[in-house]
Amino acid sequence: MKTEPPIRSDRTPPEHDSAYLQRLGENIRALRARREITRKTLAQRSGVSERFLAQLEGGTGNASVLILRRIAAALQVDLQSLLAEQNGNCGSESKDLAHTFDFLRRLDEEDIAKARGLLHQHFGDSHFIDESCRRQRIALIGLRGAGKSTLGAHFAKEMNVPFIELDRLVEEAAGTPLSMIFDLYGQTGFRRFERRCLDEVLEKHPRFVLATGGSIVSEAETFEKLLRECFTVWMRATPEEHMQRVIAQGDMRPMAHNPGAMSELKQILQEREPLYLKANLTLDTSGRETADLSREMRDSLILQRA
């Protein structure tokens, strides 16, 4: 009796397989960023090697369902969150859109920022803010210990505008400290509070200086709104300075029971640097006085406005 060949349930062409693996890698990378964990930490929690995770995030790894379940569990999401095809079925994009993506991928960070601004200018919604208004809304970004609160309060006083700390607004909205927000609502809940509070600040205040949380850059839609409607300033410092400043404030938690804290901090800073570099201005805070930093920021606003 002739045996029929097995029926394949997947008729997807190889090139579409590659595109799907790319999307899978992007999903894992985005979810890891939202959880604010390094690839090394994810490897430890999931039992999947760091090298294989790098291949997965790069779109070249082909994992079994069991491995993907372990990664999803470590990221505290369901398996569907990893496998979601954000752009619909593979290959469904128009040729023009695909060519546009290919073109944008060849641009450097500075040109991508310019392209984004032009797109918002010509095709953005009614909430697009003009440049003169945007420069009256200063948003400070950077890791914890960068000095955002110190410089923000100083600069706001000089400019006679409100100084706002986004994390404090989140705590007020939730009625509980940040640590409890994560315990009660998780990362997703915190992000919802953060976005709602940012929307309220933008709606109520035409002028302000805003200190944001260090991880706001990991939430793509919220960060894009911040870039679009505020003049963003990355307060840059070395990992060692970040750690020293946090400890100097009396918080020993970063080093407590975690000998690899500095290594993880360096990796987080390295991974977020391309996002922080999207800011309109970068201020190196190493060994500098608050008044000097405030003067540089004010001069930069004047020069870029001219």
ZINORDA-V472583 format. One record per backbone hydrogen bond with DSSP energy under -0.5 kcal/mol. NH is the residue of the N-H (numbers start at 1). CO is the residue of the C=O. If there is no record, write none. Layout:
BEGIN
<<NH/CO> <NH/CO>>
END
This chain:
BEGIN
<<4/2> <11/9> <16/13> <17/13> <18/14> <19/15> <20/16> <21/17> <22/18> <23/19> <24/20> <25/21> <26/22> <27/23> <28/24> <29/25> <30/26> <31/27> <32/28> <33/29> <34/30> <35/31> <36/32> <36/33> <37/32> <42/38> <43/39> <44/40> <45/41> <46/42> <47/43> <48/43> <53/49> <54/50> <55/51> <56/52> <57/53> <58/54> <59/56> <60/55> <61/55> <63/61> <68/64> <69/65> <70/66> <71/67> <72/68> <73/69> <74/70> <75/71> <76/72> <76/73> <77/72> <81/78> <82/78> <82/79> <83/79> <84/80> <86/84> <88/85> <92/89> <98/94> <99/95> <100/96> <101/97> <102/98> <103/99> <104/100> <105/101> <106/102> <106/103> <107/104> <112/108> <113/109> <114/110> <115/111> <116/112> <117/113> <118/114> <119/115> <120/116> <121/117> <122/118> <123/119> <124/120> <128/125> <134/130> <135/131> <136/133> <137/134> <138/136> <138/208> <139/137> <139/231> <140/210> <141/233> <146/143> <151/147> <152/148> <153/149> <154/150> <155/151> <156/152> <157/153> <158/154> <159/155> <160/156> <161/156> <162/207> <164/162> <164/209> <166/164> <166/211> <169/165> <170/166> <171/167> <172/168> <173/169> <174/170> <175/171> <176/171> <181/177> <182/178> <183/179> <184/180> <185/181> <186/181> <186/182> <189/185> <190/186> <191/187> <192/188> <193/189> <194/190> <195/191> <196/192> <197/193> <198/194> <199/195> <200/196> <201/197> <202/198> <203/199> <204/200> <205/201> <206/204> <208/136> <209/162> <210/138> <211/164> <212/140> <212/210> <216/213> <218/215> <219/216> <220/218> <223/219> <224/220> <225/221> <226/222> <227/223> <228/224> <229/225> <230/226> <231/134> <231/137> <232/230> <233/139> <234/281> <235/141> <235/233> <236/234> <236/283> <242/238> <243/239> <244/240> <245/241> <246/242> <247/243> <248/244> <249/245> <250/247> <251/246> <252/250> <255/252> <256/252> <258/255> <261/258> <264/260> <265/261> <266/262> <267/263> <268/264> <269/265> <270/266> <271/267> <272/268> <273/269> <275/272> <276/272> <277/273> <278/275> <279/276> <280/232> <281/232> <283/234> <284/282> <285/236> <285/283> <288/285> <293/289> <294/290> <295/291> <296/292> <297/293> <298/294> <299/295> <300/296> <301/297> <302/298> <303/299> <304/300> <305/301> <306/302>>
END
